[in-house]
Amino acid sequence: MELQFIGKDPESGKDGSPTVFVDPTNGDLVVQGWIADSPTRSGCLEAGPIPDHETVVRMPARMVATMREACDAAERADVP
C-alpha cells in the first residue's frame, strides 16, 4: 500500500511522530501519533468502548493545519 505523506510534527525530531498520511485508494486518513495516556483513554471511553482492533492516539494541536491538509487531500482522492 502506498500512502501519500502529508506531514510530520516539526517538533518531534528526526525519529519521531506524529505523522499524517492519506491512502489515495480510498481517501482514508492514516495517523501515527502518541499512545494515549490513561486519562485520555478514560475520556474516550465515556463515549463508548474501544474495540480490540482500534486504539486511541493523541495529536498535538500544532498539527491542526497538517490535519486540514490531509482532509483536503482525502477529499481530492479519486475514490470510486
KASULKA-V558768 format. One record per pair of residues at least 12 apart in sequence whose C-alpha atoms are under 10 Angstrom apart, sorted by sequence separation. I is the first residue (numbers start at 1). J is the second residue. If there is no record, write none. Layout:
i->(I I)
j->(J J)
//
This chain:
i->(7 8 19 20 44 6 7 8 18 19 20 5 6 7 17 18 19 41 5 6 17 18 19 41 4 5 6 16 17 18 40 41 3 4 5 16 17 40 41 3 4 5 16 40 2 3 4 36 37 2 3 4 35 36 37 2 3 35 36 37 1 2 3 34 35 36 1 2 4 6 8 33 34 35 36 1 3 6 8 9 33 34 35 3 4 5 8 32 33 34 3 4 31 32 33 34 3 31 32 33 31 31 29 18 20 31 18 19 30 18 29 17 18 28 29 20 27 28 19 27 29 18 21 27 28 29 20 21 27 28 19 20 22 23 27 28 19 21 22 26 27 11 20 21 22 24 25 26 27 28 9 20 21 22 23 24 27 9 11 22 23 24 26 27 28 10 21 22 24 25 26 27 9 10 21 22 24 25 26 9 23 24 25 26 8 22 24 25 7 23 9 7 8 7 6 7 6 6 7 6 7 6 5 6 4 6 4 4)
j->(19 20 31 32 56 19 20 21 31 32 33 19 20 21 31 32 33 55 20 21 32 33 34 56 20 21 22 32 33 34 56 57 20 21 22 33 34 57 58 21 22 23 34 58 21 22 23 55 56 22 23 24 55 56 57 23 24 56 57 58 23 24 25 56 57 58 24 25 27 29 31 56 57 58 59 25 27 30 32 33 57 58 59 28 29 30 33 57 58 59 29 30 57 58 59 60 30 58 59 60 59 67 67 57 59 70 58 59 70 59 70 59 60 70 71 63 70 71 63 71 73 63 66 72 73 74 66 67 73 74 66 67 69 70 74 75 67 69 70 74 75 60 69 70 71 73 74 75 76 77 59 70 71 72 73 74 77 60 62 73 74 75 77 78 79 62 73 74 76 77 78 79 62 63 74 75 77 78 79 63 77 78 79 80 63 77 79 80 63 79 66 65 66 66 66 67 67 68 69 69 70 70 70 71 70 73 73 74)
//
